[in-house]
Amino acid sequence: MEISQRIDQLIDKINTFKNGENSLKYANEIEGELIELFLDDDEVMEEATAFALYRPGGGDHLVNEMQMKPICEKLVSLLVDRLN
């Protein structure tokens, strides 16, 4: 699969997560794919960190669903930029 197809699929997955599929498993998958594709991209990796800290409902030093929405939006924007 081409890198552009993988990024497109990742964007779809992030949007699905943002729109309510907030499972921990989904967050872990997104984080893993971001690391695999963008390990050397500091800007993307900064946003990817939130997926490691995500827990439904949040908690001390954790990120909740509402906090993830703007992070997902920024990340999608960054990935779209990487496609162009």
TAMO-V988521 format. One record per residue. N is the residue number from 1. D_LAST is the distance of its C-alpha to the last C-alpha in Angstrom with 1 decimal. Layout:
BEGIN
{{N | D_LAST} {N | D_LAST}}
END
This chain:
BEGIN
{{1 | 17.7} {2 | 14.3} {3 | 12.2} {4 | 9.5} {5 | 12.8} {6 | 14.1} {7 | 11.3} {8 | 11.8} {9 | 15.5} {10 | 15.4} {11 | 13.9} {12 | 16.7} {13 | 19.2} {14 | 18.4} {15 | 18.8} {16 | 22.0} {17 | 23.3} {18 | 22.8} {19 | 24.6} {20 | 27.6} {21 | 27.3} {22 | 28.0} {23 | 29.8} {24 | 30.1} {25 | 29.2} {26 | 25.9} {27 | 25.1} {28 | 26.1} {29 | 23.9} {30 | 20.8} {31 | 21.9} {32 | 22.5} {33 | 19.1} {34 | 17.4} {35 | 19.8} {36 | 19.3} {37 | 15.5} {38 | 15.1} {39 | 18.6} {40 | 17.7} {41 | 15.3} {42 | 17.9} {43 | 16.0} {44 | 15.2} {45 | 18.6} {46 | 20.3} {47 | 19.3} {48 | 20.1} {49 | 23.6} {50 | 24.4} {51 | 24.3} {52 | 27.0} {53 | 29.1} {54 | 28.8} {55 | 32.1} {56 | 33.1} {57 | 35.2} {58 | 34.1} {59 | 36.9} {60 | 37.7} {61 | 34.6} {62 | 32.6} {63 | 29.8} {64 | 30.7} {65 | 28.9} {66 | 28.8} {67 | 27.4} {68 | 24.6} {69 | 23.3} {70 | 21.6} {71 | 20.4} {72 | 18.7} {73 | 17.2} {74 | 15.8} {75 | 14.6} {76 | 12.8} {77 | 11.1} {78 | 10.2} {79 | 9.0} {80 | 6.7} {81 | 5.3} {82 | 5.5} {83 | 3.8} {84 | 0.0}}
END
